[in-house]
Amino acid sequence: MPSLTDYSASFVITKKFQRSKVNENVLKNAVSRTLQIKCNRMRTFIDENHDSLHLHISQLRQFAASTGGLVLDEIRSLVWPVLASSLVQDSFTDQETASTFSDSDFESAHSDFTYEEHDSTTDSATILSSPTLKDLQSHREWNQVQMDVQRTLARFPPDISDKERCTLQEDLTPLIVKILWSCPRFHYYQGFHDVCLTLLLVLGNEKAEHVGTLLANNGIFRGYLLRKLEDTVLRDLDLMHVLLWKVDEELEKVVRAVELGSLFALSWPLTWFSHALHHYHQIVLCFDFFLATHALTPIFLTSAVVLWRSNAVLNCSRDMASIHHLLNVIPNDIPVQALINDAQDLFRMFPPSRLRGPLMEDYQHLINISRVRKPSFPKTSLRKWLVAGTATAAIYVLSRYMFITSSY
């Protein structure tokens, strides 16, 4: 028979649980009210400036990059096209990947999130004659895109009817190939379909094509579509290791000791996290943030995610395969908004010019970069790895040689 002490302990635990649930509900209600207020403010602003939103890019960026992002897809459908037409450019990007289009008169961003580089906004891509479906089906990338679309739509988005899934499939493949059609030199990479699917779900077909074409021709995706991944995204991911070193030396030492490299996070910036996150609301929140901020913020968010998992890494088996597997799978309950805030803090503390300049030089000196060789790997092998995965041994070989480049 339970004692009085047992009943007392059970009562205390029950009370604590009830208080915890009450506090949790209070917090949720407060967040909900705050976001509702933000929605009302954004709706009012959009209604008042509907015909001149492009003149208020600073305010739109502030809405998108602040807590909760743009909140609703009805707001995103109006704001994303404006943000995509005025992307914050990366001044480091060379002529091969930088936009060749003239600057517009959009004002610079002036929010609580301060950009170090001047933003350069661009006009839309040169308009080509609209291809027919037969033209699109003759494109060299059609078959690969179609296979990736079928594979992705088998799992995402969840909870939609078979009819809706078929419609998405019919729309998504032509959408992607139309974007590729806008530049004859574009080469599709596996993961770009995840980006385009998100655009399609939020914006619908016509706006998704417009925004996707802007991102492909003027944004960070231009480099991914034109050049080898080891010369673009993997080079940018080298910066993650510098950030780990500056913020959490113990974590960085473990990552370096097991020669982890960056391939575990390859899909994160390549797909703006749309391939790695589990929930739609998490993905669109990331898109809000990336559309409104510097082209390198996906790398800062990647670093924030790894830093968030520091304790798990330090308590994990100290071998490359175990840590790679741990970090490669993003937890279902990842606090995306908090990590976006962390990414903004990292950007303020270590802006791109400093990160790529003196900090990278110091880090290269630390790891004695002169001893590291970097072979050339074909782009196709990396792209296949992104979706299909490889054996641990293959990951190990790629990771150890691609750990840090000397191109900064």
Order of alpha helices (4+ residues) and beta strands (2+ residues): alpha-alpha-alpha-alpha-alpha-alpha-alpha-alpha-alpha-alpha-alpha-alpha-alpha-alpha-alpha-alpha-alpha-alpha-alpha-alpha
